[in-house]
């Protein structure tokens, strides 16, 4: 019987892992999209909060508060929300990790290094998304704020 086709080991391995690669790529893409939506949401929430509290922050600065204190007060709610979200997310990830364990190669389902790295990364992104709108407070002129109605 003649040989129909020749295949290399790499071709056979790629073919056998095709569905797992697709699932991993889909999961990574959806995760990146969720992260982008979360960062944009935090930024929007903080921008709205800073816009609403602009007068308050201007009065605080006029009464002796430093711009750094005002920025810290504006950033704190965003970071607090991010801390709560990361805590809830870690608990839910630990619970659901058994379902997704077949998609993760060479990483344990409850790997503390992975959880820690992801948590720190998410908190850093949330801090940046909170800090960018809060930096607008530094540009607030207290005398103009007091003159406004």
DSSP file (Angstrom, degrees, kcal/mol; ACC not computed):
  #  RESIDUE AA STRUCTURE BP1 BP2  ACC     N-H-->O    O-->H-N    N-H-->O    O-->H-N    TCO  KAPPA ALPHA  PHI   PSI    X-CA   Y-CA   Z-CA
    1    1 A X              0   0    0      0, 0.0     2,-0.1     0, 0.0     3,-0.0   0.000 360.0 360.0 360.0 130.6    0.0    0.0    0.0
    2    2 A X        -     0   0    0      1,-0.1     2,-0.4     2,-0.0     0, 0.0  -0.391 360.0-105.7 -75.0 153.5    1.5    3.4   -0.9
    3    3 A X        -     0   0    0      1,-0.2     3,-0.1    -2,-0.1    -1,-0.1  -0.658  26.9-159.1 -79.4 128.5    2.0    6.1    1.7
    4    4 A X        -     0   0    0     -2,-0.4     2,-0.3     1,-0.3    -1,-0.2   0.905  64.3  -8.7 -78.7 -43.3   -0.6    8.8    1.3
    5    5 A X        -     0   0    0      2,-0.0     2,-0.4     0, 0.0    -1,-0.3  -0.997  56.5-132.6-157.2 151.1    1.1   11.7    3.0
    6    6 A X        -     0   0    0     -2,-0.3     2,-0.4    -3,-0.1    -3,-0.0  -0.887  23.7-176.2-106.5 138.6    4.1   12.6    5.2
    7    7 A X        -     0   0    0     -2,-0.4     2,-0.1     4,-0.0    -2,-0.0  -0.996  19.2-132.3-134.1 139.7    3.7   14.7    8.3
    8    8 A X     >  -     0   0    0     -2,-0.4     4,-2.1     1,-0.1     5,-0.2  -0.445  28.9-111.3 -82.3 163.4    6.3   16.0   10.7
    9    9 A X  H  > S+     0   0    0      1,-0.2     4,-2.8     2,-0.2     5,-0.2   0.882 119.5  56.7 -61.0 -38.4    6.0   15.6   14.4
   10   10 A X  H  > S+     0   0    0      1,-0.2     4,-2.6     2,-0.2    -1,-0.2   0.897 106.8  49.2 -61.1 -40.4    5.6   19.4   14.7
   11   11 A X  H  > S+     0   0    0      2,-0.2     4,-2.3     1,-0.2    -1,-0.2   0.919 112.3  47.4 -64.6 -43.2    2.6   19.2   12.3
   12   12 A X  H  X S+     0   0    0     -4,-2.1     4,-2.1     2,-0.2    -2,-0.2   0.900 113.6  47.9 -65.0 -41.0    1.0   16.4   14.3
   13   13 A X  H  X S+     0   0    0     -4,-2.8     4,-1.7     2,-0.2    -2,-0.2   0.920 111.7  49.9 -65.5 -43.7    1.6   18.3   17.6
   14   14 A X  H  < S+     0   0    0     -4,-2.6     4,-0.4     1,-0.2    -2,-0.2   0.899 111.4  49.4 -61.8 -40.4    0.1   21.5   16.1
   15   15 A X  H >< S+     0   0    0     -4,-2.3     3,-0.8     1,-0.2     4,-0.4   0.894 110.8  48.9 -66.0 -40.0   -2.9   19.7   14.8
   16   16 A X  H 3< S+     0   0    0     -4,-2.1     4,-0.2     1,-0.2    -1,-0.2   0.782 115.8  43.5 -73.2 -24.6   -3.6   18.0   18.2
   17   17 A X  T 3X S+     0   0    0     -4,-1.7     4,-2.6     1,-0.2    -1,-0.2   0.352  84.1 101.7 -99.0   5.1   -3.2   21.3   20.1
   18   18 A X  H <> S+     0   0    0     -3,-0.8     4,-2.1    -4,-0.4    -1,-0.2   0.909  82.9  44.8 -59.2 -45.7   -5.3   23.4   17.7
   19   19 A X  H  > S+     0   0    0     -4,-0.4     4,-2.4    -3,-0.2    -1,-0.2   0.889 113.8  49.9 -68.4 -37.9   -8.5   23.4   19.8
   20   20 A X  H  > S+     0   0    0     -4,-0.2     4,-2.4     2,-0.2    -1,-0.2   0.891 110.7  50.2 -67.4 -38.0   -6.6   24.1   23.0
   21   21 A X  H  X S+     0   0    0     -4,-2.6     4,-2.6     2,-0.2    -2,-0.2   0.902 110.2  50.5 -65.1 -40.1   -4.8   27.0   21.3
   22   22 A X  H  X S+     0   0    0     -4,-2.1     4,-2.7    -5,-0.2    -2,-0.2   0.935 111.3  47.8 -62.6 -46.3   -8.0   28.4   20.0
   23   23 A X  H  X S+     0   0    0     -4,-2.4     4,-2.5     1,-0.2    -2,-0.2   0.909 113.5  47.8 -61.4 -42.6   -9.6   28.2   23.5
   24   24 A X  H  X S+     0   0    0     -4,-2.4     4,-2.5     2,-0.2    -1,-0.2   0.899 112.9  48.2 -66.4 -40.2   -6.6   29.9   25.1
   25   25 A X  H  X S+     0   0    0     -4,-2.6     4,-2.4     2,-0.2    -2,-0.2   0.907 112.6  48.6 -66.1 -41.9   -6.5   32.6   22.5
   26   26 A X  H  X S+     0   0    0     -4,-2.7     4,-2.5    -5,-0.2     5,-0.2   0.922 112.6  48.1 -63.2 -44.4  -10.2   33.3   22.9
   27   27 A X  H  X S+     0   0    0     -4,-2.5     4,-2.2     1,-0.2    -2,-0.2   0.907 112.7  48.4 -63.3 -42.7   -9.9   33.4   26.7
   28   28 A X  H  X S+     0   0    0     -4,-2.5     4,-2.4     2,-0.2    -2,-0.2   0.899 112.2  49.1 -64.7 -40.8   -6.9   35.8   26.4
   29   29 A X  H  X S+     0   0    0     -4,-2.4     4,-2.2     2,-0.2    -2,-0.2   0.932 113.3  45.5 -65.5 -45.6   -8.7   38.1   24.0
   30   30 A X  H  X S+     0   0    0     -4,-2.5     4,-2.3     2,-0.2    -1,-0.2   0.865 112.7  52.0 -66.3 -35.2  -11.9   38.2   26.1
   31   31 A X  H  X S+     0   0    0     -4,-2.2     4,-2.3    -5,-0.2    -2,-0.2   0.912 109.7  48.6 -66.4 -42.2   -9.8   38.8   29.2
   32   32 A X  H  X S+     0   0    0     -4,-2.4     4,-2.3     2,-0.2    -2,-0.2   0.892 111.6  50.1 -64.8 -39.0   -7.9   41.7   27.6
   33   33 A X  H  X S+     0   0    0     -4,-2.2     4,-2.4     2,-0.2    -2,-0.2   0.906 110.4  49.5 -65.0 -41.6  -11.2   43.2   26.5
   34   34 A X  H  X S+     0   0    0     -4,-2.3     4,-2.3     2,-0.2    -2,-0.2   0.893 110.8  50.6 -63.6 -39.8  -12.6   42.9   30.0
   35   35 A X  H  X S+     0   0    0     -4,-2.3     4,-2.5     2,-0.2    -2,-0.2   0.914 110.3  49.4 -64.1 -43.0   -9.5   44.5   31.4
   36   36 A X  H  X S+     0   0    0     -4,-2.3     4,-2.5     1,-0.2     5,-0.2   0.918 111.4  48.7 -62.5 -43.7   -9.8   47.4   28.9
   37   37 A X  H  X S+     0   0    0     -4,-2.4     4,-2.2     1,-0.2    -1,-0.2   0.894 111.7  50.3 -63.7 -39.5  -13.5   47.9   29.8
   38   38 A X  H  X S+     0   0    0     -4,-2.3     4,-2.6     2,-0.2    -2,-0.2   0.921 111.6  47.1 -65.0 -43.8  -12.7   47.9   33.5
   39   39 A X  H  X S+     0   0    0     -4,-2.5     4,-2.5     1,-0.2    -2,-0.2   0.919 113.5  47.7 -65.5 -43.1   -9.9   50.5   33.1
   40   40 A X  H  X S+     0   0    0     -4,-2.5     4,-2.6    -5,-0.2    -1,-0.2   0.883 112.2  51.3 -64.8 -37.3  -12.1   52.7   31.0
   41   41 A X  H  X S+     0   0    0     -4,-2.2     4,-2.6    -5,-0.2    -2,-0.2   0.922 110.8  46.6 -65.3 -44.8  -14.9   52.4   33.5
   42   42 A X  H  X S+     0   0    0     -4,-2.6     4,-2.6     2,-0.2     5,-0.2   0.922 113.3  50.1 -63.2 -43.0  -12.6   53.3   36.4
   43   43 A X  H  X S+     0   0    0     -4,-2.5     4,-2.7    -5,-0.2    -2,-0.2   0.934 112.6  46.5 -60.8 -46.1  -11.3   56.2   34.5
   44   44 A X  H  X S+     0   0    0     -4,-2.6     4,-2.2     2,-0.2    -2,-0.2   0.904 112.6  49.5 -63.6 -42.6  -14.8   57.4   33.6
   45   45 A X  H  X S+     0   0    0     -4,-2.6     4,-2.2     1,-0.2    -1,-0.2   0.919 114.5  44.4 -62.9 -44.2  -16.0   57.0   37.2
   46   46 A X  H  X S+     0   0    0     -4,-2.6     4,-2.7     2,-0.2     5,-0.2   0.877 111.2  53.5 -70.4 -37.3  -13.1   58.9   38.6
   47   47 A X  H  X S+     0   0    0     -4,-2.7     4,-2.2    -5,-0.2    -1,-0.2   0.912 111.3  46.7 -62.9 -41.4  -13.3   61.7   35.9
   48   48 A X  H  X S+     0   0    0     -4,-2.2     4,-2.3     2,-0.2    -2,-0.2   0.915 112.5  49.8 -65.1 -43.0  -17.0   62.2   36.8
   49   49 A X  H  X S+     0   0    0     -4,-2.2     4,-1.9     1,-0.2    -2,-0.2   0.907 111.7  47.9 -62.8 -42.8  -16.2   62.2   40.5
   50   50 A X  H  < S+     0   0    0     -4,-2.7     4,-0.4     2,-0.2    -1,-0.2   0.898 111.0  51.4 -65.6 -40.3  -13.4   64.8   40.0
   51   51 A X  H >< S+     0   0    0     -4,-2.2     3,-0.7    -5,-0.2     4,-0.3   0.903 112.8  45.4 -63.8 -40.3  -15.6   67.0   37.9
   52   52 A X  H 3< S+     0   0    0     -4,-2.3     3,-0.3     1,-0.2     4,-0.3   0.826 117.8  43.4 -71.2 -31.3  -18.4   66.9   40.5
   53   53 A X  T 3X S+     0   0    0     -4,-1.9     4,-2.8    -5,-0.2     5,-0.2   0.272  81.3 105.2 -98.5  11.0  -15.9   67.6   43.4
   54   54 A X  H <> S+     0   0    0     -3,-0.7     4,-2.3    -4,-0.4    -1,-0.2   0.918  82.7  46.2 -58.6 -46.2  -13.9   70.3   41.6
   55   55 A X  H  > S+     0   0    0     -4,-0.3     4,-2.3    -3,-0.3    -1,-0.2   0.925 112.6  50.4 -63.5 -45.2  -15.5   73.1   43.6
   56   56 A X  H  > S+     0   0    0     -4,-0.3     4,-2.4     1,-0.2    -2,-0.2   0.926 112.0  47.2 -58.5 -45.9  -15.0   71.2   46.9
   57   57 A X  H  X S+     0   0    0     -4,-2.8     4,-2.5     1,-0.2    -1,-0.2   0.882 109.9  53.4 -65.9 -37.5  -11.3   70.6   46.1
   58   58 A X  H  X S+     0   0    0     -4,-2.3     4,-2.2    -5,-0.2    -1,-0.2   0.904 110.1  47.6 -62.4 -40.8  -10.8   74.2   45.1
   59   59 A X  H  X S+     0   0    0     -4,-2.3     4,-1.8     2,-0.2    -2,-0.2   0.899 110.5  52.2 -67.3 -40.5  -12.2   75.3   48.5
   60   60 A X  H  <>S+     0   0    0     -4,-2.4     5,-2.6     1,-0.2     4,-0.2   0.926 110.9  47.0 -59.7 -44.7  -10.1   72.8   50.3
   61   61 A X  H ><5S+     0   0    0     -4,-2.5     3,-1.3     1,-0.2    -1,-0.2   0.896 110.5  53.0 -65.5 -38.6   -7.0   74.1   48.6
   62   62 A X  H 3<5S+     0   0    0     -4,-2.2    -1,-0.2     1,-0.3    -2,-0.2   0.820 106.9  53.3 -65.1 -30.1   -8.0   77.7   49.3
   63   63 A X  T 3<5S-     0   0    0     -4,-1.8    -1,-0.3    -5,-0.1    -2,-0.2   0.403 134.6 -81.3 -88.5   3.3   -8.4   76.9   53.0
   64   64 A X  T < 5S+     0   0    0     -3,-1.3    -3,-0.2     1,-0.4    -2,-0.1   0.366  83.2 134.4 119.8  -6.7   -4.9   75.5   53.2
   65   65 A X      < -     0   0    0     -5,-2.6    -1,-0.4    -6,-0.2     2,-0.1  -0.465  53.8-120.5 -71.0 147.0   -4.9   71.9   51.9
   66   66 A X     >  -     0   0    0     -2,-0.1     4,-2.0     1,-0.1     5,-0.2  -0.468  17.4-116.3 -83.9 161.4   -2.1   71.0   49.6
   67   67 A X  H  > S+     0   0    0      1,-0.2     4,-2.7     2,-0.2     5,-0.2   0.868 116.5  57.5 -63.1 -35.4   -2.8   69.9   46.0
   68   68 A X  H  > S+     0   0    0      1,-0.2     4,-2.5     2,-0.2    -1,-0.2   0.894 106.2  48.6 -63.8 -39.3   -1.2   66.5   46.9
   69   69 A X  H  > S+     0   0    0      2,-0.2     4,-2.3     1,-0.2    -1,-0.2   0.901 112.1  48.9 -66.3 -40.1   -3.7   66.0   49.7
   70   70 A X  H  X S+     0   0    0     -4,-2.0     4,-1.6     2,-0.2    -2,-0.2   0.901 112.1  48.2 -66.1 -40.7   -6.6   66.9   47.4
   71   71 A X  H  X S+     0   0    0     -4,-2.7     4,-2.2     2,-0.2     5,-0.2   0.920 110.9  51.3 -64.8 -42.8   -5.3   64.5   44.7
   72   72 A X  H  X S+     0   0    0     -4,-2.5     4,-2.1     1,-0.2    -2,-0.2   0.911 109.3  50.4 -60.8 -42.2   -4.9   61.8   47.3
   73   73 A X  H  X S+     0   0    0     -4,-2.3     4,-0.5     1,-0.2    -1,-0.2   0.814 112.7  47.3 -66.0 -29.3   -8.5   62.3   48.5
   74   74 A X  H  < S+     0   0    0     -4,-1.6     4,-0.4    -5,-0.2    -2,-0.2   0.826 115.1  44.6 -79.5 -31.9   -9.7   62.1   44.9
   75   75 A X  H >X S+     0   0    0     -4,-2.2     4,-1.9     1,-0.2     3,-0.5   0.796  95.5  77.7 -82.0 -29.6   -7.7   58.9   44.1
   76   76 A X  H 3X S+     0   0    0     -4,-2.1     4,-2.6     1,-0.2     5,-0.2   0.857  90.0  52.2 -54.6 -44.8   -8.5   57.0   47.3
   77   77 A X  H 3X S+     0   0    0     -4,-0.5     4,-2.4     1,-0.2    -1,-0.2   0.898 109.8  50.1 -62.4 -36.5  -12.1   55.9   46.3
   78   78 A X  H <> S+     0   0    0     -3,-0.5     4,-2.0    -4,-0.4    -1,-0.2   0.910 113.1  45.0 -66.0 -41.6  -10.9   54.5   43.0
   79   79 A X  H  X S+     0   0    0     -4,-1.9     4,-2.6     2,-0.2    -2,-0.2   0.881 112.0  52.8 -70.4 -36.8   -8.1   52.5   44.7
   80   80 A X  H  X S+     0   0    0     -4,-2.6     4,-2.3    -5,-0.2    -2,-0.2   0.922 110.0  47.9 -63.1 -43.6  -10.5   51.3   47.4
   81   81 A X  H  X S+     0   0    0     -4,-2.4     4,-2.5    -5,-0.2    -1,-0.2   0.897 111.7  50.9 -62.0 -39.8  -12.9   50.1   44.8
   82   82 A X  H  X S+     0   0    0     -4,-2.0     4,-2.7     2,-0.2    -2,-0.2   0.902 108.3  52.0 -65.8 -40.4  -10.1   48.3   43.0
   83   83 A X  H  X S+     0   0    0     -4,-2.6     4,-2.3     2,-0.2    -2,-0.2   0.926 111.8  46.2 -60.6 -44.7   -8.9   46.6   46.2
   84   84 A X  H  X S+     0   0    0     -4,-2.3     4,-2.4     1,-0.2     5,-0.2   0.910 113.3  49.8 -65.0 -40.6  -12.4   45.3   46.8
   85   85 A X  H  X S+     0   0    0     -4,-2.5     4,-2.6     1,-0.2    -2,-0.2   0.894 111.0  48.5 -64.7 -40.4  -12.7   44.2   43.2
   86   86 A X  H  X S+     0   0    0     -4,-2.7     4,-2.5     2,-0.2    -1,-0.2   0.898 111.3  50.8 -67.1 -39.7   -9.4   42.4   43.3
   87   87 A X  H  X S+     0   0    0     -4,-2.3     4,-1.8    -5,-0.2    -2,-0.2   0.945 114.5  42.5 -62.9 -47.6  -10.3   40.7   46.6
   88   88 A X  H  X S+     0   0    0     -4,-2.4     4,-2.6     1,-0.2     5,-0.2   0.903 114.3  52.7 -64.6 -40.1  -13.7   39.5   45.3
   89   89 A X  H  X S+     0   0    0     -4,-2.6     4,-2.6    -5,-0.2    -2,-0.2   0.879 106.9  51.6 -63.8 -38.5  -12.0   38.5   42.0
   90   90 A X  H  X S+     0   0    0     -4,-2.5     4,-2.2     2,-0.2    -1,-0.2   0.908 111.1  47.9 -65.0 -41.1   -9.3   36.4   43.7
   91   91 A X  H  X S+     0   0    0     -4,-1.8     4,-2.0     2,-0.2    -2,-0.2   0.944 114.8  45.0 -64.2 -47.3  -12.0   34.5   45.6
   92   92 A X  H  X S+     0   0    0     -4,-2.6     4,-2.6     1,-0.2    -2,-0.2   0.872 112.4  52.3 -65.5 -35.9  -14.1   33.9   42.5
   93   93 A X  H  X S+     0   0    0     -4,-2.6     4,-1.0    -5,-0.2    -1,-0.2   0.897 108.6  50.3 -66.5 -38.9  -11.0   32.9   40.5
   94   94 A X  H  < S+     0   0    0     -4,-2.2     4,-0.3     2,-0.2    -2,-0.2   0.887 113.1  46.7 -65.4 -37.7  -10.0   30.4   43.2
   95   95 A X  H >< S+     0   0    0     -4,-2.0     3,-0.5     1,-0.2    -2,-0.2   0.917 119.3  38.9 -69.7 -42.7  -13.5   28.9   43.1
   96   96 A X  H >X S+     0   0    0     -4,-2.6     4,-1.3     1,-0.2     3,-0.9   0.463  89.4  93.5 -88.9  -0.1  -13.7   28.7   39.3
   97   97 A X  H 3X S+     0   0    0     -4,-1.0     4,-0.8     1,-0.3    -1,-0.2   0.813  77.6  62.0 -65.1 -28.0  -10.0   27.7   38.7
   98   98 A X  H <4 S+     0   0    0     -3,-0.5     4,-0.3    -4,-0.3     3,-0.3   0.836 102.6  51.2 -66.1 -31.0  -11.0   24.0   38.7
   99   99 A X  H <4 S+     0   0    0     -3,-0.9     3,-0.4     1,-0.2    -1,-0.2   0.885 116.8  38.6 -71.2 -38.9  -13.2   24.6   35.7
  100  100 A X  H >X S+     0   0    0     -4,-1.3     3,-1.9     1,-0.2     4,-0.6   0.388  84.9 102.7 -94.0   3.3  -10.4   26.4   33.7
  101  101 A X  G >< S+     0   0    0     -4,-0.8     3,-0.9     1,-0.3    -1,-0.2   0.806  74.2  60.6 -60.3 -31.2   -7.5   24.2   34.8
  102  102 A X  G 34 S+     0   0    0     -3,-0.4    -1,-0.3    -4,-0.3    -2,-0.1   0.675 101.6  55.0 -72.2 -14.5   -7.4   22.3   31.6
  103  103 A X  G <4 S+     0   0    0     -3,-1.9     2,-0.5   -80,-0.1    -1,-0.2   0.608  95.1  77.3 -89.2 -12.9   -6.7   25.5   29.7
  104  104 A X    <<  -     0   0    0     -3,-0.9     2,-0.4    -4,-0.6     3,-0.2  -0.868  66.1-159.7-107.0 123.8   -3.6   26.5   31.8
  105  105 A X  S    S-     0   0    0     -2,-0.5     3,-0.1     1,-0.2    -3,-0.0  -0.851  70.1  -3.3-105.3 138.0   -0.4   24.7   31.1
  106  106 A X  S    S+     0   0    0     -2,-0.4     2,-0.4     1,-0.1    -1,-0.2   0.665 108.2  99.8  59.8  23.0    2.5   24.5   33.6
  107  107 A X  S    S-     0   0    0     -3,-0.2    -1,-0.1    -6,-0.2    -3,-0.1  -0.997  73.6-122.1-134.7 131.4    0.7   26.7   36.1
  108  108 A X    >   -     0   0    0     -2,-0.4     3,-1.2     1,-0.1     6,-0.1  -0.309  23.1-117.9 -67.9 155.4   -1.1   25.3   39.1
  109  109 A X  T 3  S+     0   0    0      1,-0.3    -1,-0.1    -5,-0.1    -9,-0.1   0.809 115.0  32.2 -65.3 -29.8   -4.8   26.2   39.5
  110  110 A X  T 3  S+     0   0    0    -13,-0.0     2,-0.5   -12,-0.0    -1,-0.3  -0.267  80.9 161.9-120.8  45.3   -4.1   28.0   42.8
  111  111 A X    <>  -     0   0    0     -3,-1.2     4,-2.1     1,-0.2     5,-0.2  -0.544  28.0-156.5 -70.0 115.7   -0.6   29.3   42.1
  112  112 A X  H  > S+     0   0    0     -2,-0.5     4,-2.6     1,-0.2     5,-0.2   0.818  90.3  56.6 -67.2 -30.0    0.1   32.2   44.6
  113  113 A X  H  > S+     0   0    0      2,-0.2     4,-2.6     1,-0.2    -1,-0.2   0.922 109.4  45.7 -66.5 -42.5    2.7   33.9   42.3
  114  114 A X  H  > S+     0   0    0      2,-0.2     4,-2.5     1,-0.2     5,-0.2   0.931 114.2  47.8 -65.4 -46.0    0.2   34.1   39.5
  115  115 A X  H  X S+     0   0    0     -4,-2.1     4,-2.4     1,-0.2    -2,-0.2   0.925 114.3  47.2 -61.3 -44.0   -2.5   35.4   41.7
  116  116 A X  H  X S+     0   0    0     -4,-2.6     4,-2.6     2,-0.2     5,-0.2   0.911 112.3  48.9 -64.2 -43.6   -0.2   38.0   43.3
  117  117 A X  H  X S+     0   0    0     -4,-2.6     4,-2.4     1,-0.2    -2,-0.2   0.922 113.8  45.8 -63.4 -44.7    1.2   39.2   40.0
  118  118 A X  H  X S+     0   0    0     -4,-2.5     4,-2.6     2,-0.2     5,-0.2   0.907 112.8  50.7 -65.5 -41.5   -2.3   39.6   38.5
  119  119 A X  H  X S+     0   0    0     -4,-2.4     4,-2.4    -5,-0.2    -2,-0.2   0.925 112.2  46.2 -63.5 -44.5   -3.6   41.4   41.6
  120  120 A X  H  X S+     0   0    0     -4,-2.6     4,-2.3     2,-0.2    -1,-0.2   0.908 113.2  50.4 -65.1 -41.2   -0.6   43.8   41.7
  121  121 A X  H  X S+     0   0    0     -4,-2.4     4,-2.3    -5,-0.2    -2,-0.2   0.916 111.5  47.3 -62.4 -43.5   -1.0   44.5   37.9
  122  122 A X  H  X S+     0   0    0     -4,-2.6     4,-2.4     1,-0.2    -2,-0.2   0.904 112.3  49.4 -65.4 -41.0   -4.7   45.1   38.2
  123  123 A X  H  X S+     0   0    0     -4,-2.4     4,-2.3    -5,-0.2    -1,-0.2   0.880 110.0  51.6 -66.0 -36.9   -4.2   47.5   41.2
  124  124 A X  H  X S+     0   0    0     -4,-2.3     4,-2.3     2,-0.2    -2,-0.2   0.927 110.9  47.4 -65.0 -44.1   -1.5   49.3   39.3
  125  125 A X  H  X S+     0   0    0     -4,-2.3     4,-2.6     1,-0.2    -2,-0.2   0.903 112.8  49.2 -63.6 -40.0   -3.8   49.8   36.3
  126  126 A X  H  X S+     0   0    0     -4,-2.4     4,-1.7     2,-0.2    -1,-0.2   0.882 109.6  52.3 -66.4 -37.3   -6.6   51.0   38.6
  127  127 A X  H  X S+     0   0    0     -4,-2.3     4,-2.4     2,-0.2    -2,-0.2   0.913 111.9  45.4 -64.8 -42.0   -4.3   53.4   40.3
  128  128 A X  H  X S+     0   0    0     -4,-2.3     4,-2.2     1,-0.2    -2,-0.2   0.922 111.9  51.6 -66.5 -43.2   -3.2   54.9   37.0
  129  129 A X  H  X S+     0   0    0     -4,-2.6     4,-0.6     1,-0.2    -1,-0.2   0.799 115.9  42.5 -64.6 -27.3   -6.8   55.1   35.8
  130  130 A X  H  X S+     0   0    0     -4,-1.7     4,-1.2    -5,-0.2    -1,-0.2   0.812 113.0  52.3 -83.8 -33.4   -7.7   56.9   39.0
  131  131 A X  H  X S+     0   0    0     -4,-2.4     4,-1.7    -5,-0.2    -2,-0.2   0.871  97.2  64.8 -73.9 -37.2   -4.7   59.2   39.1
  132  132 A X  H  < S+     0   0    0     -4,-2.2     3,-0.4     1,-0.2     4,-0.3   0.927 109.0  37.4 -58.1 -50.4   -5.0   60.6   35.6
  133  133 A X  H >< S+     0   0    0     -4,-0.6     3,-1.4     1,-0.2     4,-0.2   0.858 113.1  59.1 -69.3 -30.6   -8.3   62.4   36.2
  134  134 A X  H >< S+     0   0    0     -4,-1.2     3,-1.6     1,-0.3     4,-0.4   0.766  90.6  69.9 -69.5 -23.6   -7.3   63.4   39.8
  135  135 A X  G >< S+     0   0    0     -4,-1.7     3,-1.0    -3,-0.4     4,-0.4   0.702  82.5  73.9 -66.9 -16.9   -4.3   65.2   38.4
  136  136 A X  G X  S+     0   0    0     -3,-1.4     3,-1.0    -4,-0.3    -1,-0.3   0.747  82.3  70.0 -65.7 -21.7   -6.7   67.8   37.1
  137  137 A X  G X  S+     0   0    0     -3,-1.6     3,-1.7     1,-0.3    -1,-0.2   0.839  87.0  64.5 -64.5 -32.0   -7.2   69.0   40.6
  138  138 A X  G <  S+     0   0    0     -3,-1.0    -1,-0.3    -4,-0.4    -2,-0.2   0.768  99.1  54.4 -63.2 -23.4   -3.6   70.4   40.6
  139  139 A X  G <  S+     0   0    0     -3,-1.0     2,-0.3    -4,-0.4    -1,-0.3   0.483  80.9 115.6 -88.8  -2.3   -4.7   72.8   37.9
  140  140 A X    <   -     0   0    0     -3,-1.7     2,-0.7    -4,-0.2     3,-0.1  -0.519  60.6-143.6 -71.5 128.6   -7.6   74.2   40.0
  141  141 A X     >  -     0   0    0     -2,-0.3     4,-2.0     1,-0.2     3,-0.3  -0.843   5.1-155.2 -92.4 114.5   -7.2   77.8   40.8
  142  142 A X  H  > S+     0   0    0     -2,-0.7     4,-2.3     1,-0.2     5,-0.2   0.853  91.1  54.8 -61.6 -35.4   -8.6   78.4   44.4
  143  143 A X  H  > S+     0   0    0      1,-0.2     4,-1.6     2,-0.2    -1,-0.2   0.895 109.4  47.0 -67.9 -37.2   -9.3   82.1   43.9
  144  144 A X  H  > S+     0   0    0     -3,-0.3     4,-1.5     2,-0.2    -1,-0.2   0.875 110.5  53.8 -68.4 -35.9  -11.4   81.4   40.8
  145  145 A X  H  < S+     0   0    0     -4,-2.0    -2,-0.2     1,-0.2    -1,-0.2   0.911 109.2  47.8 -63.9 -41.9  -13.2   78.6   42.7
  146  146 A X  H  < S+     0   0    0     -4,-2.3    -1,-0.2     1,-0.2    -2,-0.2   0.831 109.9  53.0 -68.8 -31.1  -14.1   81.0   45.5
  147  147 A X  H  < S+     0   0    0     -4,-1.6    -1,-0.2    -5,-0.2    -2,-0.2   0.762  91.5  93.3 -74.6 -25.6  -15.3   83.7   43.0
  148  148 A X     <        0   0    0     -4,-1.5    -3,-0.0    -3,-0.2     0, 0.0  -0.251 360.0 360.0 -64.9 157.3  -17.6   81.2   41.3
  149  149 A X              0   0    0      0, 0.0    -1,-0.1     0, 0.0    -3,-0.1   0.472 360.0 360.0 -71.5 360.0  -21.2   81.1   42.6
